[in-house]
Amino acid sequence: MAVVWITGASSGIGEALAKQYARQGAKLVLSARRVPELEQVKQACIELGCADSNVFVLPLDLLKVDIMPAQVELVLAEFGRIDVLINNAGISQRSLCIDTELSTYRTLFEVDVFGQIALTKAVLPIMLKQGSGHIAVTSSVAGKVGVKLRSGYCAAKHAVMGFFDALRAEVAENNIQVSTITPGFIKTDVSINAITSNGDKFGIEDDDIKNGMDVDQCAQVIVNKMNKGVKEIVVGKGLSIFILTLKRYAPNLVFNLVAKRKI
């Protein structure tokens, strides 16, 4: 029975992934900052067939990188191993570069980049010792294509895409898999929870997000491809996915399209 650790598990893609793995009988470690929401996700996983003892709620704030090794030890004390780590937690942005405070950019990188790296570095020695493991990160189409109002978010997602691609090459001979998850528009609260120029909550649902792929369908695609060892998992529908192919073959067209896109 695989031990799967999911960050950002209190809502959105993380919650949906937890439920999908619950259906497959995994042991789950659910992490996020909001404990009441994590407890609700745990109860949902139990209703899907997980034993209470197989779902471990472990609060985690990605800004507190110094506690990562201790949190890893708590997981080992609970389950004895870590088979899958999905670095899913993160925040988005909705503000123009000219208006965005440097502290907001720093927050985006601390959460979306350094928090992911810190937890991965804490878990990696365990997987190396086990001789197996699977590490994933939820990047984004924004990690491939830059768009308005998301300069910091796009920069952070480009960064994790590069980091985990490089990590994959480093651990390929150690029986450790690395997957970069690349969602397009998915129906979650990502835009509502995004931060603005000064770090305040955006609080508005984008039309693109509202009309995106169902989050449970998204999670099913991700888990199925994770189980198959797919290295770059693209998931979504419509233009948000087609634009990846378009950028490869017609980059100038993509640059013009995103420049003309209304805010």
C-alpha positions as CSV (number, residue, x, y, z in Angstrom):
1,M,0.0,0.0,0.0
2,A,1.7,3.2,-1.2
3,V,2.2,6.2,1.1
4,V,1.2,9.3,-0.8
5,W,1.9,12.8,0.7
6,I,-0.1,15.6,-0.9
7,T,0.5,19.3,-0.1
8,G,-2.3,21.8,-0.7
9,A,-4.7,19.0,0.1
10,S,-7.3,21.2,1.8
11,S,-9.0,22.2,-1.5
12,G,-8.9,22.2,-5.3
13,I,-6.6,19.8,-7.1
14,G,-5.0,18.6,-3.9
15,E,-8.3,17.6,-2.4
16,A,-9.4,15.9,-5.6
17,L,-6.0,14.0,-5.7
18,A,-6.5,12.8,-2.1
19,K,-9.9,11.4,-3.0
20,Q,-8.6,9.8,-6.1
21,Y,-5.8,8.1,-4.2
22,A,-8.3,7.1,-1.5
23,R,-10.3,5.2,-4.1
24,Q,-7.1,3.3,-5.0
25,G,-6.4,2.3,-1.4
26,A,-3.3,4.4,-0.7
27,K,-2.2,5.6,2.7
28,L,-2.5,9.4,2.7
29,V,-0.6,12.3,4.3
30,L,-2.7,15.4,3.9
31,S,-0.9,18.8,4.3
32,A,-1.9,22.4,4.1
33,R,-2.3,25.3,6.5
34,R,-6.0,25.0,7.1
35,V,-6.6,22.1,9.6
36,P,-10.4,22.1,9.7
37,E,-10.5,21.8,5.9
38,L,-7.9,19.0,6.0
39,E,-10.1,17.2,8.5
40,Q,-13.0,17.5,6.1
41,V,-10.9,16.0,3.3
42,K,-9.8,13.2,5.6
43,Q,-13.5,12.4,6.4
44,A,-14.3,12.3,2.7
45,C,-11.4,9.9,2.1
46,I,-12.6,7.7,4.9
47,E,-16.1,7.6,3.3
48,L,-14.4,6.5,0.0
49,G,-12.9,3.5,1.8
50,C,-9.7,4.6,3.6
51,A,-9.3,3.4,7.1
52,D,-9.0,6.2,9.7
53,S,-5.5,5.0,10.6
54,N,-4.4,5.4,6.9
55,V,-5.1,9.1,6.6
56,F,-2.7,11.3,8.5
57,V,-3.4,15.1,8.7
58,L,-0.2,17.0,8.9
59,P,-0.4,20.8,9.0
60,L,2.3,22.5,6.9
61,D,3.1,26.1,6.0
62,L,5.5,26.2,3.0
63,L,7.0,29.5,4.3
64,K,8.4,27.6,7.3
65,V,11.1,25.7,5.5
66,D,13.1,25.0,8.6
67,I,10.5,22.6,9.9
68,M,10.5,20.4,6.8
69,P,12.9,17.7,8.2
70,A,10.8,17.4,11.4
71,Q,7.6,17.0,9.4
72,V,9.2,14.3,7.3
73,E,10.1,12.5,10.5
74,L,6.5,12.7,11.6
75,V,5.4,11.0,8.4
76,L,8.0,8.3,8.9
77,A,6.9,7.7,12.4
78,E,3.3,7.3,11.2
79,F,3.8,5.2,8.1
80,G,7.5,4.2,7.9
81,R,8.1,5.3,4.4
82,I,7.1,7.9,1.7
83,D,6.4,6.5,-1.8
84,V,4.9,9.5,-3.5
85,L,5.3,13.2,-2.8
86,I,3.0,15.6,-4.7
87,N,4.1,19.2,-4.2
88,N,0.8,20.7,-5.0
89,A,0.4,23.7,-2.7
90,G,0.8,27.2,-4.1
91,I,-0.7,30.6,-4.8
92,S,-1.4,32.5,-8.0
93,Q,-1.3,36.2,-8.8
94,R,-3.5,38.8,-10.4
95,S,-1.7,42.2,-10.8
96,L,0.3,44.1,-13.4
97,C,4.1,44.1,-13.0
98,I,4.2,47.9,-12.7
99,D,1.9,47.8,-9.7
100,T,3.3,44.7,-8.0
101,E,5.4,45.2,-4.8
102,L,8.7,43.3,-4.7
103,S,7.5,41.7,-1.4
104,T,4.6,40.1,-3.4
105,Y,7.1,38.6,-5.9
106,R,9.1,37.3,-3.0
107,T,6.0,35.7,-1.4
108,L,5.2,34.0,-4.7
109,F,8.7,32.5,-5.0
110,E,8.9,31.5,-1.3
111,V,5.6,29.5,-1.5
112,D,5.6,28.3,-5.1
113,V,9.3,27.6,-5.5
114,F,11.4,27.5,-2.4
115,G,8.7,25.7,-0.3
116,Q,8.5,23.0,-3.0
117,I,12.3,22.7,-3.1
118,A,12.7,22.6,0.7
119,L,10.1,19.8,1.1
120,T,11.5,17.8,-1.8
121,K,15.1,18.1,-0.4
122,A,13.8,16.8,3.0
123,V,12.0,13.8,1.4
124,L,14.6,12.9,-1.3
125,P,17.1,11.2,1.1
126,I,14.3,8.9,2.3
127,M,13.5,7.8,-1.3
128,L,17.2,7.4,-2.1
129,K,17.5,5.1,1.0
130,Q,14.4,3.2,0.0
131,G,15.7,2.8,-3.6
132,S,12.3,4.0,-5.0
133,G,9.9,6.9,-5.0
134,H,7.9,9.3,-7.1
135,I,8.1,13.1,-6.7
136,A,5.7,15.4,-8.5
137,V,5.1,19.1,-8.6
138,T,2.0,21.0,-9.8
139,S,3.3,23.6,-12.2
140,S,1.0,25.1,-14.8
141,V,0.6,26.0,-18.4
142,A,1.8,29.3,-16.9
143,G,5.1,27.5,-16.5
144,K,5.4,27.4,-20.2
145,V,3.5,30.5,-21.4
146,G,3.7,34.0,-19.9
147,V,0.4,35.9,-19.7
148,K,-0.8,39.2,-18.3
149,L,-1.4,39.8,-14.6
150,R,0.7,36.8,-13.6
151,S,4.3,37.8,-14.1
152,G,5.4,36.5,-10.7
153,Y,3.3,33.4,-10.9
154,C,4.5,32.6,-14.4
155,A,8.1,33.2,-13.3
156,A,7.6,30.8,-10.3
157,K,6.0,28.1,-12.3
158,H,8.7,28.3,-15.0
159,A,11.2,28.0,-12.1
160,V,9.7,24.8,-10.7
161,M,9.4,23.3,-14.2
162,G,13.2,23.8,-14.6
163,F,14.1,22.6,-11.2
164,F,12.1,19.3,-11.3
165,D,13.2,18.6,-14.9
166,A,16.8,18.9,-13.7
167,L,16.0,16.7,-10.6
168,R,14.5,14.1,-12.9
169,A,17.8,13.8,-14.7
170,E,19.8,13.6,-11.4
171,V,17.8,10.7,-9.9
172,A,16.9,8.7,-13.0
173,E,19.4,6.0,-12.1
174,N,18.1,5.8,-8.5
175,N,14.7,4.3,-9.4
176,I,13.0,7.7,-8.5
177,Q,10.5,9.1,-10.9
178,V,9.8,12.8,-11.2
179,S,6.6,14.2,-12.8
180,T,5.8,17.8,-13.7
181,I,2.0,18.4,-13.6
182,T,0.9,21.0,-16.1
183,P,-2.7,22.0,-15.7
184,G,-4.6,24.4,-17.9
185,F,-7.8,26.0,-16.6
186,I,-9.3,23.8,-13.9
187,K,-12.4,24.6,-11.8
188,T,-10.8,25.5,-8.5
189,D,-10.5,28.6,-6.2
190,V,-7.1,29.4,-7.6
191,S,-8.1,32.9,-8.8
192,I,-10.2,33.6,-5.7
193,N,-7.2,32.8,-3.5
194,A,-4.7,34.6,-5.8
195,I,-2.8,37.6,-4.4
196,T,-2.8,41.1,-5.8
197,S,-0.1,43.8,-6.1
198,N,0.3,44.3,-2.4
199,G,-0.4,40.7,-1.3
200,D,-4.1,41.0,-0.6
201,K,-6.5,38.3,-1.7
202,F,-7.9,38.8,-5.2
203,G,-11.3,37.3,-4.3
204,I,-12.7,37.0,-7.8
205,E,-13.3,33.9,-10.0
206,D,-11.9,34.2,-13.5
207,D,-14.2,33.3,-16.3
208,D,-11.5,31.0,-17.7
209,I,-11.3,29.1,-14.4
210,K,-15.1,29.0,-14.1
211,N,-15.3,27.3,-17.4
212,G,-12.3,25.0,-16.9
213,M,-12.1,21.3,-16.5
214,D,-13.8,19.6,-13.6
215,V,-11.3,19.2,-10.8
216,D,-12.2,15.5,-10.1
217,Q,-11.7,14.7,-13.8
218,C,-8.4,16.5,-13.6
219,A,-7.3,14.5,-10.6
220,Q,-8.3,11.2,-12.3
221,V,-6.1,12.1,-15.3
222,I,-3.2,13.1,-13.1
223,V,-3.3,9.9,-11.0
224,N,-3.7,7.6,-14.0
225,K,-0.6,9.2,-15.6
226,M,1.3,9.3,-12.4
227,N,0.7,5.5,-12.1
228,K,2.1,5.1,-15.6
229,G,5.2,7.1,-14.9
230,V,4.4,9.9,-17.3
231,K,7.1,12.6,-16.9
232,E,5.2,15.7,-18.0
233,I,1.4,15.5,-17.3
234,V,-0.6,18.0,-19.3
235,V,-4.2,18.2,-18.2
236,G,-7.0,20.5,-19.1
237,K,-9.1,21.4,-22.2
238,G,-9.4,23.9,-24.9
239,L,-7.0,26.7,-25.7
240,S,-5.2,26.5,-22.4
241,I,-3.8,23.2,-23.5
242,F,-3.6,23.7,-27.3
243,I,-1.4,26.8,-26.7
244,L,1.4,24.5,-25.5
245,T,1.6,22.9,-28.9
246,L,1.1,26.3,-30.6
247,K,4.0,27.9,-28.8
248,R,6.3,25.1,-29.8
249,Y,5.6,25.6,-33.5
250,A,4.4,29.2,-33.7
251,P,5.9,31.1,-30.8
252,N,5.4,34.6,-32.3
253,L,1.7,33.8,-32.8
254,V,1.4,32.9,-29.1
255,F,3.2,36.1,-28.0
256,N,0.8,38.2,-30.1
257,L,-2.3,36.3,-28.8
258,V,-1.4,36.8,-25.2
259,A,-0.5,40.4,-25.8
260,K,-3.9,41.1,-27.3
261,R,-5.8,39.3,-24.6
262,K,-8.0,41.6,-22.6
263,I,-7.3,42.0,-18.9
